[in-house]
Amino acid sequence: MAGVYDEMLGAGRSPRAHYREFAHWLARTPASRIEAKRREAELAFHRVGITFTVYGEKEGTERLIPFDIVPRIIPAAEWSMLEAGLRQRVRALNAFLDDIYHAQRIVEAGIVPRELVLYNEQYRPQMRGLSLPGGIYCHIAGIDVVRAGAGEYYVLEDNLRVPSGVSYMLENRKMMMRLFPELFAQQSIAPVEHYPDVLLENLRSVAPTGIDNPTVALLTPGAYNSAYYEHAFLAQQMGIELVEGQDLTVRDGNVYMRTTRGLSRVHVIYRRIDDDFLDPAAFRADSMLGVPGMFEAYRAGRITLANAVGTGVADDKAVYPYVPEMIRFYLDEQPILANVPTWRLREPDACAYVLDRLDELVVKEVHGAGGYGMLIGPAATQAEIEDFRDRIRADPARYIAQPTLALSTCPTFVEAGLAPRHIDFRPYVLCGRDIRIVPGGLTRVALREGSLVVNSSQGGGTKDTWILEDGVR
């Protein structure tokens, strides 16, 4: 693809230095062996039952995760820069969350508009004045990073509520090591399989004060949730209980889970349920998924919820443009990782500019997710553009706009053979007593030719991500 950064191939279509070993292996491996291994991977994923949901497809909604055997490789020097930028960003986002539920200094300073915080549908007034262990609100963050232009990295969005996909990172690595052990013998590739241990240690480190041997549980909405496989997988890998709301109860201000041996106190809950459904006594009264009284136990400091209630303000797309200013305000540092340039359509001049250029830009709903509720101007029909124009005029504050980035590509096996496909990258940042980042993440790939939408819910696939520990930098 002309003008698009290719992760594997550089000038003259020669492999970049950090891809050289893999490219040589690929060139000397018979196509028949590659195809056999691809089929083996598909059968193995089918056996394990790793599925995701594709909405609006005639063939059905439950699909195997499409997995591609060409890895995304990041050299050590690039990873060092990314890691530093991710740490900085999550520190600032946690400081922002602590601030907006306490002194609101950034609002008083006029840096983030008051209405974007106090009238945000993700802002929880019930959290005002509540001090959390370590001042940490976001214990697990999934930060979406893209590469564009001549190879510059940008943060596309911050996922701070219930970021998903880490099970795919782990299963992808397990699959690649099983299929091609010789590749891992040839290079020093940073391991990722210890992520569940790091996650458990992170969760235990934020237990309520005075608890020396905390019990951790993972709270799931249940088997019908699209990410249920991941919930069960992570609970099993961490050696903790997977619970639903009906398995928990509140007694004397503490949260307990029901076991065959009776009630057992829980100190930390890794929750994969949105705020609204956590506690029918505090939030949505019609919730059948949560635990009555759990929020009161939380406010009393008897339980830690990860991530904290109210973190959604910080991953709102309308708040996203202000993250570089948060870094300057709270940390007195310059941002290491840049945002994608963003127009805030709540501002009249920005709205007028975007309305005149809808065919060139990407427009997103500020509360949208999963690739839904967005317009990719260059790929849209005139009817779709006019429909979005009407929506924006009706409620400009509901949208932001960004340039159509030429996301980097990585060679990917498709029906016609090996072809470039656009990718993004979601590393996972764990914040507890320390900030820890397992060297890797989830690389998502847009399998449809020319598509920029990598979300698995809309037909995207995944790749293993290799961070080179030494050698080529």
Sequence and secondary structure as in RCSB ss.txt:
>XXXX:A:sequence
MAGVYDEMLGAGRSPRAHYREFAHWLARTPASRIEAKRREAELAFHRVGITFTVYGEKEGTERLIPFDIVPRIIP
AAEWSMLEAGLRQRVRALNAFLDDIYHAQRIVEAGIVPRELVLYNEQYRPQMRGLSLPGGIYCHIAGIDVVRAGA
GEYYVLEDNLRVPSGVSYMLENRKMMMRLFPELFAQQSIAPVEHYPDVLLENLRSVAPTGIDNPTVALLTPGAYN
SAYYEHAFLAQQMGIELVEGQDLTVRDGNVYMRTTRGLSRVHVIYRRIDDDFLDPAAFRADSMLGVPGMFEAYRA
GRITLANAVGTGVADDKAVYPYVPEMIRFYLDEQPILANVPTWRLREPDACAYVLDRLDELVVKEVHGAGGYGML
IGPAATQAEIEDFRDRIRADPARYIAQPTLALSTCPTFVEAGLAPRHIDFRPYVLCGRDIRIVPGGLTRVALREG
SLVVNSSQGGGTKDTWILEDGVR
>XXXX:A:secstr
 TTS BSSB GGG B GGGHHHHHHHHHS HHHHHHHHHHHHHHHHHHT EEE TT TT SEEE  EEEEEEEE 
HHHHHHHHHHHHHHHHHHHHHHHHHTTT HHHHTTSS HHHHHT TT  GGGTT   GGG S SEEEEEEEEETT
TEEEEEEEE SS   HHHHHHHHHHHHHH HHHHHHS B   TTHHHHHHHHHHTTS TT SS  EEEE   TTS
TTHHHHHHHHHHHT EEE GGGEEEETTEEEEEETTEEEE  EEEE S GGGT TTTS TT SSS TTHHHHHHT
TS EEES TTGGGGG TTTGGGHHHHIIIII    SSEE   EETTSHHHHHHHHTTTTTEEEEETT  TT SEE
EGGGS HHHHHHHHHHHHH GGGEEEEE     EEEEEETTEEEEEEEEEE EEEESSSEEE S  EEEE  STT
     GGGT EEEEEEEB SS  
